[in-house]
Amino acid sequence: MDQQKILQAINQIMPFGKYAGRKLLLLPEPYLVWFHRKGFPQGKLGEQLALIYEVKLNGLESMLMPLLRDDA
């Protein structure tokens, strides 16, 4: 997996829904499980959500937390 794609995915902002404005890595796991069951959106966002789902499923979230950018 391309490191740049991982960095982009974990720092991507959720553009819609209940968690709009939250970085994908910080989305609650049940929300990602829901997407996994219902189907991820098409395109880049869907690919990023699927990647974050796999990260959380495999317990890698804490390893990636230091890579979150502070865009404040």
N, C-alpha and C positions, 0 to 999 in steps of 0.2 A: 504494500500500500504506500502510496506517495505521501511523504511527510507533509507536504504543502496542502494536500487535500484534507488530511486529518486536522491540521491547524485551522483551515478555513471552516471545516464542519463544526469543530467545537466552539468556534467564536462567531458562527453565524447566528444572527438574531431571528427568532421565530417571528414571521411577518403577520400572522393572523391567529385568531382563536383565543381561547382562554389564557394562554401563556404568551401572547404577543408581546414582543419587546424583551423576552428572556433568551439568553444564549442557549443553543441547542444542548450543550453538555449539562446545563442546569435544569433541563426539563425533567419532570417527575417520571420515573420508570413506568408507572401505570399508564401515563399518557402515551408513551412510546409503544407499549404493549397494545393499546387500543389501535394505534395506527397500523401496527404489524398485523392485527386481525382484520381490520377494515380495508387496508391497502394504503401504502404511502402515496403521497401526491406524485404526479409525473414530474420529470425533470431533475434538475440539480438539487432542489430542496428535498425531494423524496429520497434521492440517493444519500444525502447528508443525514436525514432522519434515520434511514436504515442503518447507516454506519454507527450513529450514536446508539441506536437500539442494540447493536451487536457489542459495542463497547460496554454498555451497562449490563447486558446479559452475561458477559464474560468477566465482570468485576474489575474492569480496567479504568473506571471513572476516576478513582483517586490518583492513579498514575498520571492522568492527563490534566488534572486540576491546575498544576503549576503552569500549564501552557495557555491558560485563559488570559486574554489581554484585558487590561483595564482601560476601556474606551471612554471613561468618564470625562 
